[in-house]
Amino acid sequence: MGRFEDFGKRIDDGLARLKRMKNFEAFGKRVDEELERLKTFMTEDVAPETERRTAQFLREVSEKFGEAANWLEQRNAARNSQKTQDSRKP
C-alpha cells in the first residue's frame, strides 16, 4: 500500500471511530432512558402489587402457623393426658 493509501486508511479509521463514538453515546443515552423508565415502572407498578401480594401471603402464612401451633398443642395435650391415664393404672 502506498503512503497516500495508508494515510487515507488512517483517516477512514479515525472517522469510523468518531462515528462509533457518536453511536456509542447515543446508545448510552438510550440505555439511561430505558433504565429510568424501568425504574419508574418498578416503583410505580410492580412494587405496589408485589407489596400487596406479599402482605396477603404473610397473612395466610400467619394463619397457617396459628393452625399448626394449635395442632401441636392439642397433640401435646393428648399425649400428656395419655401419660396421666397410664400412670393411674395399677
Phi and psi in degrees as GROMACS dihedral restraints (atoms count N, CA, C in turn):
[ dihedral_restraints ]
;  ai    aj    ak    al  type     phi  dphi    fc
    3     4     5     6     1   -80.2    20    10
    4     5     6     7     1   169.8    20    10
    6     7     8     9     1   -62.0    20    10
    7     8     9    10     1   -40.3    20    10
    9    10    11    12     1   -63.7    20    10
   10    11    12    13     1   -43.2    20    10
   12    13    14    15     1   -66.6    20    10
   13    14    15    16     1   -38.8    20    10
   15    16    17    18     1   -63.1    20    10
   16    17    18    19     1   -43.9    20    10
   18    19    20    21     1   -60.6    20    10
   19    20    21    22     1   -45.5    20    10
   21    22    23    24     1   -61.0    20    10
   22    23    24    25     1   -39.2    20    10
   24    25    26    27     1   -66.1    20    10
   25    26    27    28     1   -40.9    20    10
   27    28    29    30     1   -64.4    20    10
   28    29    30    31     1   -39.6    20    10
   30    31    32    33     1   -64.6    20    10
   31    32    33    34     1   -44.3    20    10
   33    34    35    36     1   -60.5    20    10
   34    35    36    37     1   -42.7    20    10
   36    37    38    39     1   -62.7    20    10
   37    38    39    40     1   -42.6    20    10
   39    40    41    42     1   -63.5    20    10
   40    41    42    43     1   -44.0    20    10
   42    43    44    45     1   -63.9    20    10
   43    44    45    46     1   -39.7    20    10
   45    46    47    48     1   -62.3    20    10
   46    47    48    49     1   -39.7    20    10
   48    49    50    51     1   -63.8    20    10
   49    50    51    52     1   -42.3    20    10
   51    52    53    54     1   -62.5    20    10
   52    53    54    55     1   -42.6    20    10
   54    55    56    57     1   -62.1    20    10
   55    56    57    58     1   -42.6    20    10
   57    58    59    60     1   -63.9    20    10
   58    59    60    61     1   -37.5    20    10
   60    61    62    63     1   -61.8    20    10
   61    62    63    64     1   -44.3    20    10
   63    64    65    66     1   -62.0    20    10
   64    65    66    67     1   -43.4    20    10
   66    67    68    69     1   -64.5    20    10
   67    68    69    70     1   -38.6    20    10
   69    70    71    72     1   -64.9    20    10
   70    71    72    73     1   -41.7    20    10
   72    73    74    75     1   -63.7    20    10
   73    74    75    76     1   -43.4    20    10
   75    76    77    78     1   -63.0    20    10
   76    77    78    79     1   -40.8    20    10
   78    79    80    81     1   -61.8    20    10
   79    80    81    82     1   -44.8    20    10
   81    82    83    84     1   -61.6    20    10
   82    83    84    85     1   -42.7    20    10
   84    85    86    87     1   -63.5    20    10
   85    86    87    88     1   -40.9    20    10
   87    88    89    90     1   -64.5    20    10
   88    89    90    91     1   -41.0    20    10
   90    91    92    93     1   -61.8    20    10
   91    92    93    94     1   -44.7    20    10
   93    94    95    96     1   -59.5    20    10
   94    95    96    97     1   -43.3    20    10
   96    97    98    99     1   -63.1    20    10
   97    98    99   100     1   -43.3    20    10
   99   100   101   102     1   -67.7    20    10
  100   101   102   103     1   -37.4    20    10
  102   103   104   105     1   -65.6    20    10
  103   104   105   106     1   -39.1    20    10
  105   106   107   108     1   -65.0    20    10
  106   107   108   109     1   -41.2    20    10
  108   109   110   111     1   -64.3    20    10
  109   110   111   112     1   -40.5    20    10
  111   112   113   114     1   -65.1    20    10
  112   113   114   115     1   -41.8    20    10
  114   115   116   117     1   -60.7    20    10
  115   116   117   118     1   -44.7    20    10
  117   118   119   120     1   -62.3    20    10
  118   119   120   121     1   -45.1    20    10
  120   121   122   123     1   -59.2    20    10
  121   122   123   124     1   -44.6    20    10
  123   124   125   126     1   -65.0    20    10
  124   125   126   127     1   -44.8    20    10
  126   127   128   129     1   -75.5    20    10
  127   128   129   130     1   -31.6    20    10
  129   130   131   132     1   -95.9    20    10
  130   131   132   133     1   -28.0    20    10
  132   133   134   135     1  -111.5    20    10
  133   134   135   136     1   -51.4    20    10
  135   136   137   138     1   -76.3    20    10
  136   137   138   139     1   -47.9    20    10
  138   139   140   141     1   -59.2    20    10
  139   140   141   142     1   -48.7    20    10
  141   142   143   144     1   -59.9    20    10
  142   143   144   145     1   -43.1    20    10
  144   145   146   147     1   -65.7    20    10
  145   146   147   148     1   -40.6    20    10
  147   148   149   150     1   -63.4    20    10
  148   149   150   151     1   -42.9    20    10
  150   151   152   153     1   -63.7    20    10
  151   152   153   154     1   -41.3    20    10
  153   154   155   156     1   -62.1    20    10
  154   155   156   157     1   -46.6    20    10
  156   157   158   159     1   -66.3    20    10
  157   158   159   160     1   -37.7    20    10
  159   160   161   162     1   -64.5    20    10
  160   161   162   163     1   -42.8    20    10
  162   163   164   165     1   -60.9    20    10
  163   164   165   166     1   -44.3    20    10
  165   166   167   168     1   -62.4    20    10
  166   167   168   169     1   -44.2    20    10
  168   169   170   171     1   -59.5    20    10
  169   170   171   172     1   -45.3    20    10
  171   172   173   174     1   -63.7    20    10
  172   173   174   175     1   -36.7    20    10
  174   175   176   177     1   -63.7    20    10
  175   176   177   178     1   -43.6    20    10
  177   178   179   180     1   -64.9    20    10
  178   179   180   181     1   -42.4    20    10
  180   181   182   183     1   -65.2    20    10
  181   182   183   184     1   -40.4    20    10
  183   184   185   186     1   -60.0    20    10
  184   185   186   187     1   -42.6    20    10
  186   187   188   189     1   -61.9    20    10
  187   188   189   190     1   -43.6    20    10
  189   190   191   192     1   -64.9    20    10
  190   191   192   193     1   -38.6    20    10
  192   193   194   195     1   -63.1    20    10
  193   194   195   196     1   -39.1    20    10
  195   196   197   198     1   -62.2    20    10
  196   197   198   199     1   -43.0    20    10
  198   199   200   201     1   -63.9    20    10
  199   200   201   202     1   -41.6    20    10
  201   202   203   204     1   -65.0    20    10
  202   203   204   205     1   -40.3    20    10
  204   205   206   207     1   -63.5    20    10
  205   206   207   208     1   -42.5    20    10
  207   208   209   210     1   -62.2    20    10
  208   209   210   211     1   -42.5    20    10
  210   211   212   213     1   -61.5    20    10
  211   212   213   214     1   -44.6    20    10
  213   214   215   216     1   -64.0    20    10
  214   215   216   217     1   -40.6    20    10
  216   217   218   219     1   -64.5    20    10
  217   218   219   220     1   -41.8    20    10
  219   220   221   222     1   -64.3    20    10
  220   221   222   223     1   -42.0    20    10
  222   223   224   225     1   -63.4    20    10
  223   224   225   226     1   -42.7    20    10
  225   226   227   228     1   -66.0    20    10
  226   227   228   229     1   -40.7    20    10
  228   229   230   231     1   -63.8    20    10
  229   230   231   232     1   -41.5    20    10
  231   232   233   234     1   -64.3    20    10
  232   233   234   235     1   -40.6    20    10
  234   235   236   237     1   -64.5    20    10
  235   236   237   238     1   -42.7    20    10
  237   238   239   240     1   -66.5    20    10
  238   239   240   241     1   -37.3    20    10
  240   241   242   243     1   -64.1    20    10
  241   242   243   244     1   -41.0    20    10
  243   244   245   246     1   -64.4    20    10
  244   245   246   247     1   -41.0    20    10
  246   247   248   249     1   -63.5    20    10
  247   248   249   250     1   -39.0    20    10
  249   250   251   252     1   -67.5    20    10
  250   251   252   253     1   -39.9    20    10
  252   253   254   255     1   -67.3    20    10
  253   254   255   256     1   -40.2    20    10
  255   256   257   258     1   -65.5    20    10
  256   257   258   259     1   -34.9    20    10
  258   259   260   261     1   -75.4    20    10
  259   260   261   262     1   -19.2    20    10
  261   262   263   264     1   -83.1    20    10
  262   263   264   265     1   -19.3    20    10
  264   265   266   267     1   -69.5    20    10
  265   266   267   268     1   139.6    20    10
